[in-house]
């Protein structure tokens, strides 16, 4: 199972880290590592995320909850595509 990140997801990680880093650089680094570690678990358990009911195919689009963060991803054959990442208090994309 391979994991790829969309440009939007990469931008989300950068944005979240920069936002947190202003007040707490150590927390920014830790949170970024936690998010990436959580996403890596999807290689072994690709369906562990919650189905996104409003998606055209809820079984393929899922949300992985990692602490206060959500990673939305697409399961396709042997590939996982990380679509977006955001804090749970942000408006869902």
N, CA, C and O of each residue as an XYZ file, in Angstrom:
372
protein
N       0.864     -1.178      0.000
C       0.000      0.000      0.000
C       0.903      1.232      0.000
O       1.731      1.401      0.895
N       0.742      2.077     -0.993
C       1.539      3.311     -1.035
C       0.682      4.492     -0.572
O      -0.539      4.493     -0.730
N       1.345      5.485     -0.004
C       0.672      6.692      0.473
C       1.259      7.885     -0.267
O       2.473      8.084     -0.290
N       0.375      8.677     -0.873
C       0.804      9.916     -1.520
C       0.001     11.072     -0.931
O      -1.115     10.894     -0.441
N       0.595     12.247     -0.994
C      -0.039     13.458     -0.481
C      -0.342     14.387     -1.654
O       0.504     14.590     -2.526
N      -1.538     14.944     -1.673
C      -1.836     15.964     -2.671
C      -1.079     17.239     -2.304
O      -0.627     17.396     -1.170
N      -0.947     18.137     -3.259
C      -0.316     19.426     -2.971
C      -1.077     20.169     -1.885
O      -0.474     20.864     -1.067
N      -2.404     20.026     -1.870
C      -3.222     20.672     -0.848
C      -2.906     20.126      0.538
O      -2.822     20.887      1.502
N      -2.732     18.815      0.642
C      -2.419     18.198      1.940
C      -1.044     18.643      2.438
O      -0.865     18.908      3.626
N      -0.088     18.721      1.533
C       1.246     19.199      1.912
C       1.151     20.645      2.390
O       1.757     21.015      3.396
N       0.393     21.453      1.667
C       0.182     22.842      2.078
C      -0.501     22.933      3.434
O      -0.183     23.809      4.239
N      -1.438     22.029      3.684
C      -2.125     22.007      4.978
C      -1.144     21.727      6.117
O      -1.187     22.391      7.152
N      -0.265     20.751      5.927
C       0.724     20.436      6.956
C       1.637     21.625      7.231
O       1.928     21.940      8.386
N       2.080     22.274      6.181
C       2.946     23.451      6.329
C       2.195     24.558      7.070
O       2.729     25.172      7.993
N       0.956     24.804      6.656
C       0.138     25.866      7.268
C      -0.094     25.603      8.749
O       0.059     26.506      9.571
N      -0.464     24.369      9.095
C      -0.721     24.019     10.494
C       0.546     24.165     11.334
O       0.516     24.709     12.438
N       1.643     23.676     10.797
C       2.902     23.756     11.552
C       3.322     25.207     11.761
O       3.739     25.574     12.860
N       3.220     26.027     10.734
C       3.595     27.440     10.864
C       2.705     28.162     11.869
O       3.185     29.000     12.632
N       1.419     27.843     11.875
C       0.485     28.478     12.797
C       0.848     28.146     14.251
O       0.870     29.027     15.110
N       1.132     26.869     14.513
C       1.452     26.438     15.872
C       2.830     26.941     16.286
O       3.045     27.298     17.444
N       3.745     26.969     15.354
C       5.129     27.333     15.636
C       5.278     28.743     16.200
O       6.223     29.024     16.937
N       4.353     29.617     15.857
C       4.403     30.999     16.353
C       4.416     31.019     17.879
O       5.162     31.783     18.492
N       3.590     30.180     18.481
C       3.484     30.170     19.950
C       4.295     29.062     20.611
O       4.727     29.198     21.756
N       4.502     27.950     19.874
C       5.164     26.820     20.516
C       5.872     25.957     19.465
O       5.273     25.021     18.937
N       7.130     26.258     19.157
C       7.865     25.501     18.133
C       7.976     24.001     18.421
O       7.907     23.186     17.501
N       8.148     23.638     19.692
C       8.259     22.221     20.035
C       6.942     21.490     19.764
O       6.940     20.370     19.252
N       5.837     22.125     20.106
C       4.529     21.518     19.854
C       4.285     21.371     18.358
O       3.715     20.374     17.915
N       4.713     22.354     17.585
C       4.529     22.298     16.133
C       5.236     21.082     15.556
O       4.678     20.366     14.725
N       6.448     20.856     15.993
C       7.217     19.707     15.509
C       6.571     18.390     15.956
O       6.456     17.452     15.166
N       6.156     18.325     17.208
C       5.538     17.112     17.749
C       4.228     16.784     17.029
O       3.981     15.633     16.669
N       3.402     17.793     16.827
C       2.108     17.578     16.180
C       2.292     17.123     14.740
O       1.595     16.220     14.278
N       3.226     17.745     14.031
C       3.496     17.330     12.645
C       3.938     15.865     12.606
O       3.491     15.105     11.746
N       4.811     15.470     13.531
C       5.267     14.074     13.596
C       4.110     13.137     13.917
O       4.005     12.057     13.335
N       3.237     13.545     14.844
C       2.085     12.714     15.212
C       1.149     12.509     14.024
O       0.649     11.406     13.804
N       0.920     13.563     13.271
C       0.039     13.457     12.097
C       0.640     12.493     11.080
O      -0.052     11.614     10.565
N       1.907     12.656     10.797
C       2.566     11.789      9.811
C       2.597     10.337     10.307
O       2.392      9.410      9.524
N       2.848     10.145     11.585
C       2.857      8.792     12.167
C       1.469      8.148     12.041
O       1.354      6.974     11.689
N       0.423      8.924     12.332
C      -0.940      8.403     12.198
C      -1.256      8.007     10.773
O      -1.867      6.966     10.530
N      -0.843      8.835      9.834
C      -1.091      8.547      8.424
C      -0.332      7.291      7.992
O      -0.851      6.507      7.197
N       0.869      7.090      8.492
C       1.647      5.895      8.142
C       0.936      4.614      8.572
O       1.112      3.571      7.942
N       0.143      4.678      9.625
C      -0.604      3.501     10.082
C      -1.610      3.032      9.032
O      -2.008      1.868      9.013
N      -2.009      3.947      8.168
C      -2.970      3.584      7.125
C      -2.409      2.550      6.153
O      -3.174      1.835      5.506
N      -1.090      2.464      6.044
C      -0.491      1.456      5.161
C      -0.925      0.054      5.584
O      -1.178     -0.801      4.735
N      -1.009     -0.181      6.877
C      -1.418     -1.491      7.389
C      -2.919     -1.611      7.572
O      -3.486     -2.696      7.441
N      -3.560     -0.486      7.876
C      -5.004     -0.489      8.162
C      -5.701      0.615      7.352
O      -6.132      1.614      7.927
N      -5.816      0.449      6.043
C      -6.333      1.528      5.196
C      -7.784      1.925      5.460
O      -8.192      3.031      5.108
N      -8.554      1.052      6.064
C      -9.965      1.365      6.306
C     -10.235      1.786      7.743
O     -11.387      1.788      8.177
N      -9.194      2.143      8.488
C      -9.394      2.498      9.892
C     -10.069      3.848     10.068
O     -10.605      4.125     11.140
N     -10.058      4.689      9.055
C     -10.715      5.989      9.144
C     -12.228      5.863      9.064
O     -12.765      4.825      8.676
N     -12.891      6.928      9.433
C     -14.358      6.991      9.424
C     -14.834      7.348      8.016
O     -14.290      8.250      7.379
N     -15.839      6.645      7.545
C     -16.401      6.952      6.229
C     -16.956      8.369      6.209
O     -17.560      8.815      7.185
N     -16.754      9.073      5.108
C     -17.292     10.423      4.924
C     -18.639     10.265      4.221
O     -18.706     10.073      3.007
N     -19.699     10.348      5.007
C     -21.051     10.061      4.507
C     -21.459     10.929      3.317
O     -22.175     10.466      2.428
N     -21.002     12.200      3.297
C     -21.425     13.088      2.219
C     -20.638     12.874      0.925
O     -20.942     13.496     -0.093
N     -19.642     12.009      0.956
C     -18.834     11.729     -0.238
C     -19.631     10.871     -1.211
O     -20.502     10.107     -0.795
N     -19.340     10.991     -2.504
C     -20.041     10.156     -3.490
C     -19.871      8.661     -3.216
O     -20.799      7.883     -3.437
N     -18.704      8.258     -2.741
C     -18.459      6.866     -2.373
C     -17.840      6.845     -0.977
O     -16.617      6.841     -0.838
N     -18.688      6.831      0.063
C     -18.198      6.941      1.449
C     -17.185      5.873      1.854
O     -16.374      6.102      2.751
N     -17.223      4.723      1.213
C     -16.278      3.675      1.571
C     -14.861      4.013      1.113
O     -13.885      3.538      1.693
N     -14.754      4.837      0.070
C     -13.442      5.181     -0.479
C     -12.866      6.467      0.104
O     -11.646      6.615      0.169
N     -13.710      7.391      0.526
C     -13.255      8.650      1.126
C     -13.462      8.544      2.624
O     -14.571      8.290      3.095
N     -12.377      8.743      3.374
C     -12.432      8.536      4.816
C     -11.708      9.648      5.549
O     -10.861     10.336      4.981
N     -12.050      9.815      6.813
C     -11.382     10.767      7.699
C     -10.669      9.995      8.789
O     -11.272      9.188      9.497
N      -9.371     10.254      8.913
C      -8.586      9.679      9.985
C      -8.424     10.745     11.057
O      -7.905     11.829     10.790
N      -8.865     10.438     12.263
C      -8.769     11.386     13.375
C      -7.468     11.107     14.119
O      -7.225      9.997     14.591
N      -6.643     12.143     14.211
C      -5.344     12.038     14.874
C      -5.310     13.149     15.928
O      -4.948     14.287     15.629
N      -5.681     12.812     17.139
C      -5.771     13.838     18.179
C      -6.823     14.869     17.797
O      -7.990     14.525     17.611
N      -6.417     16.134     17.680
C      -7.335     17.208     17.291
C      -7.319     17.482     15.797
O      -7.865     18.490     15.348
N      -6.707     16.604     15.025
C      -6.539     16.829     13.593
C      -7.240     15.741     12.796
O      -7.444     14.624     13.271
N      -7.599     16.096     11.581
C      -8.310     15.181     10.692
C      -7.555     15.131      9.371
O      -7.226     16.163      8.787
N      -7.288     13.925      8.915
C      -6.692     13.724      7.597
C      -7.737     13.038      6.726
O      -8.154     11.916      7.013
N      -8.153     13.707      5.676
C      -9.114     13.113      4.740
C      -8.318     12.422      3.647
O      -7.370     12.983      3.097
N      -8.721     11.190      3.339
C      -7.962     10.427      2.351
C      -8.870      9.586      1.468
O     -10.022      9.304      1.799
N      -8.305      9.199      0.334
C      -8.985      8.378     -0.658
C      -8.298      7.023     -0.710
O      -7.075      6.946     -0.833
N      -9.075      5.965     -0.617
C      -8.560      4.604     -0.760
C      -8.869      4.174     -2.188
O     -10.021      4.169     -2.620
N      -7.806      3.812     -2.914
C      -7.992      3.395     -4.306
C      -7.032      2.246     -4.595
O      -5.817      2.443     -4.638
N      -7.571      1.056     -4.791
C      -6.770     -0.157     -5.024
C      -5.731     -0.306     -3.926
O      -6.066     -0.451     -2.750
N      -4.470     -0.268     -4.322
C      -3.373     -0.395     -3.360
C      -2.736      0.952     -3.057
O      -1.589      1.018     -2.616
N      -3.479      2.016     -3.292
C      -2.957      3.366     -3.068
C      -3.850      4.135     -2.108
O      -5.072      3.991     -2.109
N      -3.202      4.955     -1.289
C      -3.909      5.902     -0.430
C      -3.457      7.292     -0.840
O      -2.264      7.547     -1.003
N      -4.412      8.180     -1.004
C      -4.104      9.556     -1.365
C      -4.603     10.459     -0.242
O      -5.806     10.551      0.004
N      -3.668     11.124      0.437
C      -4.045     12.058      1.496
C      -4.511     13.326      0.797
O      -3.738     13.972      0.089
N      -5.777     13.682      0.998
C      -6.394     14.793      0.275
C      -6.224     16.122      0.989
O      -5.802     17.107      0.384
N      -6.552     16.152      2.273
C      -6.487     17.393      3.068
C      -6.224     17.035      4.524
O      -6.475     15.911      4.959
N      -5.714     18.015      5.269
C      -5.466     17.844      6.703
C      -5.858     19.144      7.383
O      -5.483     20.222      6.921
N      -6.615     19.059      8.485
C      -7.012     20.267      9.189
C      -7.279     19.985     10.664
O      -7.454     18.835     11.067
N      -7.309     21.050     11.463
C      -7.655     20.966     12.880
C      -9.165     20.796     12.967
O      -9.903     21.340     12.145
N      -9.617     20.055     13.947
C     -11.057     19.755     14.034
C     -11.920     21.000     14.224
O     -13.116     20.956     13.936
N     -11.347     22.115     14.704
C     -12.134     23.339     14.882
C     -12.207     24.169     13.594
O     -12.993     25.112     13.504
N     -11.395     23.818     12.614
C     -11.457     24.541     11.340
C     -12.688     24.077     10.564
O     -13.224     22.994     10.798
N     -13.110     24.914      9.652
C     -14.228     24.551      8.794
C     -13.802     23.395      7.914
O     -12.736     23.428      7.300
N     -14.640     22.376      7.856
C     -14.310     21.208      7.031
C     -14.291     21.572      5.564
O     -15.078     22.391      5.090
N     -13.386     20.952      4.871
C     -13.185     21.252      3.453
C     -14.002     20.374      2.573
O     -13.945     20.501      1.350
